Amino acid sequence: MTMTPDTFPPLEAAFAYADSWRTYISACRDQLRGPSARDVIAKAENTVGIAIQLGESLPLVWRAAFHGALRSSGSGWSSVKDLETLRQQLRALFFAVRETMEGAREIAEALAVLTGRQTANLGHLLKTIEAARLLEEDVFRDWPSFNEPWSPDDPLPVDEALAEALGVTVEEARRRLDERRRQLNLPGE
């Protein structure tokens, strides 16, 4: 007895499966050779460019937030809650920018695999990702969270980080904190 698709249904199913993939792959190959391929490539390259701009704007946003919140001469002191809120918002910003740039890097790498050529701005994107990583490390190295417990592995205790941010000695920072607590009638620690 000879096997035919009628007598062995899995053979028919396997043929239909292979044929459907052949049709799909042929359509994909045609798209990559056709005018829509340029659109896909342009979209990927635009994505890389947008990620670069986003990463390059990060230092400007950080500086503006720092000067606006931490170095403003109008209000004097900020509450711990306000500083922690700012810290968490900046952490979220750094995370979102980093995730966006990493996603664009993955797109650029996938495009290189598909097309055999590297996206023009991939090198620039990689440098921008590294610069953002270093900035994030610098910003948060000595800016501890007031919500998270301090550990001996942290670079600086809170009072030392405050002193460094204010540009004064630790003793002067403690004196200012005590003075501010007295002004606000807060109990000392």
N, C-alpha and C positions, 0 to 999 in steps of 0.2 A: 504494500500500500504506500503510495507516495503521499508526502505531506504537502498540503496546499493550505492557503489561508482558510479555506472552508473547513478543512478537517482538523486544523490546529489553530484555534482562535488566538493564543498568545503570539503567534507569528504575525497575524494580522495587526494585533495591537502594537507589537514592536515596530512593524513597518510604519504604521500611522504615527507613532511617537517620533521615530527618526525623521519621517517626512515633515512633520510639523516643525521640528527643530531646524531642518534644512531650509524650510521656507522662512522661518524667523531669522536665521543667520544670514540668509541671502538678503532679506529686507534690511537688516542692520548694515551689512556690507555696502548695500546700495546707498543707504543714508550717509555713511561715512564718505562715500565717493561723490555724493550729490551736494547741492547747494545748502542743504540743512546742516551738513557737517561743519561748514564755516560758521553757521549760527551757534552750534554747540561749542565749538572752539572759542568763538568770540565771547560767549557767555562765560565760559570757564576763565578766560583771560581777564574779563571784566571783574569777575569774582575775586581774583587774585589782586587786582588793582584796588578794589574797594577794601579788601582786608588790609592792604598796605596803608591806605589812607587812614583807616580806623586805628591801626597800630601806631602810626605816626602822630595821630592826634592825642594819644594817651598821655604823653608827658605834658602837653598843654593843659589838658583837663585836670591832671594831677596838680600842676602848679597853681592853677586858678582856684581849685578847691582848697589847697593848702593855704594860700595867701588870703583867701576869702574867709576861711573858718579859723585858722590857727594863728594868723598874723594880723588879723584885723585890729585896728587900734580903737574902734568905737566901743565895743562891748566889754573889753577887758578879759574876763574869764568866761569860759564855757563850762557847762555842767558835764559831768562824767557821762551822763546819758547822751548828751548831744555829741560829744566826741566819739563815743562808741557807735552811735548811729552813723556818723560820718565815716568812721573806719569800716563799718560793715557795708555801707553803700559803695565805698571805694573798692573794697575787696570784691564785691559783686561786679563792679565795672571791670576790674582787671580780669576776673574770671571770664566774663562775657567776651571781652576783646580777645583774650587768649584762645578761647574755644572757637571763635569766629575765624581767627587767623589759622588755627590748626585745621579747621574744616577746609579753608581755602587751599592750604598746603596739600591736603589729601586730594582735592579736586585737581590741582596742578600735577601732582604725581600720577594720578589716574589718567589724565590727559596725555602725559608723556608716554605712558605705557601704550595707550591706544594709538597715538599718532606717531610715536617714534621720535618726537622732538620735544624739547623742554620748553615750557612756557617762558616767555621772555623775562618776566619779572620774578621768577621763582627765587633767584639768588637774593633779590631785594627783599622779598617776603621773608626768607629765612633770617636775614639780618634784622628785620623789623621784629620778628618773633623773639629773637635772642635779646634785642634791646628792651623789649617789653618785659621779658622775664627778669632781666637784670634790674630794671626799674622797680618792678614789683618786689623783688628781693630787698632792694635798698629802702623802699618806702616802709615795708612792714617789719624789717629786721629789728628796729628799735622802737616800734610802735605797738606795744603789747595790747591785747584786748583786756578791757576791764571786766568782761564777762567770763573770761577763761582763767582758770587758776594759773598762777605763776609757778614755774618749775625751775630748779637750779640749772637746767639745760638752756633756758632762755638767755639770749644775749645780755639783756639789761633788765634789772628790776624796774618797776613802774616809776619810782621816785628818781632813779638815775636817768631813765628815758625822758622824763619830764624836764629834768635839769638840762639835759643835752638839747632838747627842743627849745628851751627858753634861753639857752646860752649862758647859764649860771651854774654855780656849784650846787652839789646835792644839798648841802646845808641851807643855801639860799632858797632853793626850791621848796624844801621842807618848811622853812620859815614862812614863805609866801602862802603855802597851803594852810599852815596853822592860822595865819592872819586872816585868810579868806574864810576859814571855818568859823573863826570868832565873829567875823562880820555877818555871816549867815546864821550864826547861833547853832552851828552843827557840832555834834560831839566829836572829839578827837578820836583817833584810832589807837 
